[in-house]
Amino acid sequence: MLLKEEKEKLVKGFRLAEKDTGSPEVQVALLSRRIEQLTDHLKTHSKDLHSRHGLLKMVAQRRRLLKYMRSISSNRYKKIISELKIREI
């Protein structure tokens, strides 16, 4: 679970405009952070299948968002990939 301060920091770092909270960049950044947290959780609790299912859903959602970003602007796509250190899709 993301803390309010951590979420605000991520949104401020990736937003495109002052009141932007829903752009693909922000969504990918938030999903990436949640994926990291859940991956750490699953390293400890390897038999937690419900969390694993949620992790797979988040990874698929992030993949779809990145695919959309790649189709609309390759510059924005490459920037977010490099900042978050994500493999290309």
C-alpha positions in Angstrom: 0.0 0.0 0.0 1.4 3.4 -1.0 1.6 6.1 1.7 -0.1 9.4 0.9 3.2 11.3 1.0 4.9 8.7 -1.3 2.0 8.8 -3.8 2.1 12.6 -3.9 5.8 12.6 -4.5 5.4 10.2 -7.4 2.6 12.2 -8.9 4.6 15.4 -8.6 7.6 13.8 -10.3 5.7 12.4 -13.3 2.8 14.8 -13.9 2.5 16.8 -17.1 0.5 19.7 -15.7 -0.2 21.2 -12.3 -3.4 19.3 -11.6 -2.5 16.1 -13.6 -3.1 12.9 -11.7 -4.3 10.6 -14.4 -1.9 10.8 -17.3 -0.3 7.5 -18.4 3.0 8.6 -17.0 1.6 9.0 -13.5 -0.4 5.8 -13.7 2.7 3.8 -14.8 4.8 5.3 -12.0 2.2 4.4 -9.4 1.7 0.9 -10.8 5.5 0.4 -10.9 5.9 1.3 -7.2 3.0 -1.0 -6.2 4.5 -3.8 -8.3 7.9 -3.3 -6.5 6.2 -3.5 -3.1 4.2 -6.6 -4.0 7.2 -8.3 -5.4 9.0 -7.8 -2.1 6.0 -9.2 -0.3 6.0 -12.3 -2.4 9.6 -12.9 -1.8 8.7 -13.4 1.8 5.3 -15.0 1.4 5.8 -17.2 -1.6 2.5 -19.1 -1.2 0.3 -16.0 -1.2 -1.5 -16.8 -4.5 -4.1 -14.0 -4.1 -1.4 -11.4 -4.0 0.4 -13.1 -6.9 -2.8 -12.8 -9.0 -3.1 -9.1 -8.1 0.5 -8.6 -9.1 0.0 -10.2 -12.5 -3.1 -8.0 -13.1 -1.0 -4.9 -12.2 1.8 -5.9 -14.6 -0.7 -6.5 -17.4 -2.3 -3.1 -16.8 1.2 -1.4 -16.8 2.0 -3.2 -20.0 -1.2 -1.9 -21.7 -0.5 1.6 -20.5 3.1 1.5 -21.9 1.8 0.1 -25.2 -0.6 3.0 -25.4 2.2 5.5 -24.6 4.4 3.9 -27.3 1.7 4.3 -29.9 1.0 8.0 -29.1 4.5 9.3 -28.4 7.7 7.4 -28.5 9.6 10.2 -26.7 7.3 10.1 -23.7 7.5 6.2 -23.7 11.3 6.2 -23.8 11.5 8.8 -21.1 9.3 6.9 -18.7 11.1 3.6 -19.4 14.5 5.2 -18.6 13.3 7.0 -15.5 11.6 3.9 -14.0 14.2 1.5 -15.3 11.6 -0.8 -16.9 12.3 -3.2 -19.7 10.8 -2.3 -23.0 7.7 -4.1 -24.2 
